[in-house]
């Protein structure tokens, strides 16, 4: 009988990337499992410290604007999360004030790896679904936390800000993209006033097309109803014109 047929954990492992039912050799873990864990840990650390390739993003979106948070470098960013939520003073002047429906921000967050792998296809798919909306120039933000989008949206005069940002890497996935939507962005906006679509990645996560479907629906509803966050989550079980159900929590 094959070994997997004697393993009661085999079926469950097919449904999750979590490390469950690991075997052992004597009183220690098997060397293969140990090496796999160490590799995943190294991948997560690399993702946190990786530098966002702004040039590649600019090649995809030539008209994009570049900004940075008040955190001057990665070390400060990791030690002072508060600075990652505020726009550097010099950058505010570079953002053209207007009457925009929305702005899309691509921020490195805690995984530039996730952004480089997933942000461009998500943004391109989303732009194809936003016909009729008045959009501000796309913004690329470095040393960014989610709330940095509030300063950017307020400076531009946008009703909505969409933040595509690298999620904190885990030991199963280190390249997961998160998407945060905020209506009436301004400094001090609580997280309860945002909608989140998470786990956008190519290892069994949400696809770029599915994420764009959900996000476009949310954006139109947010503009129609004048809110995001808890109030909009009440409609999370609905569908719109055949689109996928809303996903607002991760």
N, C-alpha and C positions, 0 to 999 in steps of 0.2 A: 504494500500500500504506500503511495507517495507520501512524503513527510507532511505536506500541506493538509492532507486528509485527516491526519492525527492532530492537527493544530486547531484548537477551539477558537483561536483568535483570527484565523485566516480570513474568514468571511467579513468580520468587522473591519479588518485592516483595509479591505477593498472600498470601504465607504468613507474613509478619513485618512488624512495625511499625518494625523497625530501618531506619536510613537507609543504603541500600546502592546502589551503582551510580549515584551522583549525577552528573548531567551537568555541563558547564561551558560558559562563554561566554568564548572566548579562553583566557587563563590563569587565570581566576577561576571560582568557583562561580556558578551561575545565581542571580539576585537572589531568585527565589521560594524556592529552597532555603535561602538565607541568612536570609531573613525568617522562614521556618518554624522554623529552628533557634533564632533569637533569641526567637521567641514561646514555644517550648517551654522555653527556659531561663528566661524570665520567669515562666512558669507554675510551674515547679519552685521558684523562689525565693519566689514568693507562697505556695505551699503550705507551705513550711518556716516562714514567718513568720506565717501566718494564725493567728488566735485561735479556739480551740474555742468554738462557740456552745452553752454549757452550758444555757441556757434552753430551746433547741429540744430538746435531748436530754431534759431534765427533763419537757418536755411529753409526750414519748413514754413516759417511764418516771417517773411522778410520785413513786414511792417511792424513787427512786435516792438514794444518798448521794454527797456531793461531797468529794473530797480533793485534795491537791496534794503534789507531791514536795518535796524539800528545796531545789530550785532555785526561787528567789523570783520569777523572771521569765524571759522568753524568752532574753534575752541571756545570763544565767547558765546557763540550760539548754543552750544551744548550746556554751558555752565549757567547761562542767563536766558532762560526761555522767554522772559518778559521782553527782552530786547528784540527777539525774533517776531514779536507781535506788533512792533511799531515800525513805521516807515522811516528810513534815514531822512533827515531834514533836507538834505540837498536833492533828494529824489522827488519830493513833492512838487517842486517847480517844473519838473520835466513831464508831468502828466497833464494833458490838455483838458481843462474843464469843459463839460458839455452836457447836453440833455440826452443821456444814453439810457436805453432799456437795461442793458447788461454789459458787464465786462468779464472776460475769461482770463483768469490768472493761472499761470503754471509756476508752482513753487517747489523748490527742492525738498523741503520738509526733512524728515528723518531717513529718507531713502531716495537719493538721487538716481539710484539704479532703477527704482520703480518708475520714476518720471521719464527717464530716457527710453524705457521699454514700452510704456503705455500711454503717456500723455498726448503724444502727437496723434495716434489713431483715434483716441477719444475726442480730442478737440476737433479734428477734421470731420469726424462723424457727427459731432454736435453742430458744427457750423452749417452742415448740409441740411439740418433740421430746423434752423432758426430763421427761415425766410420771413421777411416782414418786420423783424426786430431791428432796432437801431443799436448797433453794437459799438462799443468803444474799441480802440486798438487793443489787441491782445497784449498782455503784460507778462514778462518773464521775471520772476522774483527769486533772489538768492538769499540764503540764510533765513528762510521763511517758516513761520508757524501759521496755523490756520487763520488766526485773527489778523494777520497782516493784510488779508484781503479787505478788511473793514476800512483801514486807512486808504488803501488803493481805490476802493469803490467810492469812498467819500470825496477823495481828491478829484476824481474824474466826474463826479456827479451822476453816477450810475444808480439806477433803481435796484439792480441785482448784481451781486458778485458771485461768480463761480470760481472756486479755488480747486484746482487739480494739484494734489500734493502727495508726496511719498509718505506712506504710513510707516509707523514704527516697525522695523523688521522683526519677524519671529523666527523660531527655529524650524518652521516648516515652509514658510514663504518669506523671502526677503525683498521681493519686488512687487508688493501690492500697492496699488494706487487708491487713494481716497478722494472723494469729490464732495465739497461742501458748498451749499447754496444758501445765501443770506439776502433777505430783502431789506432795503433801507440800511445799507451798511454804514456803521459809524463806530468809533472807538468805544469800547465798553459793552458791545453787543454780547449778551450771554449765549452760551452754547445751545440753550433751549430754543433760541430763535433761529437755529440753522436746521437744514435738512442734510443728511449725509447718505451717500451711496458708497459703500466700501467694498474691499476685496475685488478690485478690478485687476486681474492678472491672467496670465496664460497657463497657469498650473491648476486648472479646475475652478478658477474664479469666474467672475462676471466678465463677459466679453465687452470690447469697446462699443460694438453696435448696440448691445442690450443696455449698457450704461447710458449711451447717448439717447436712446428711446426714453428711458426713465427720466433722465435729466431734462430733456426738452419738454416733456409733459409737465414736470414740476415747475419749470420756469414759466410756462404759459399760465399755469394755475396760480403761481405766486403773483404774477403781474395782475391777473384778473381779480384775485382776492385780496391783494395788498398785504401779504404776510408769508412768512416761512416758519419752519420749526414745528412746535407742538400743534398749533392750529391746523397746519397742512397735513400732518400725520394722520389726522382723523379720516382722511380719504385714502389711506394707504392700501386698502383692499380693492379699490376700484381700478378699472381699466379705461382707456381713452382711445377711441377710434381703433380698436384692435391692438393697441400697444401692450407691452408687458405690464403686469401689475407694478405699482410703485414700490420701490424699496427705499426706505428712508432711515434705516438703522443698520449698523454693522457691528 
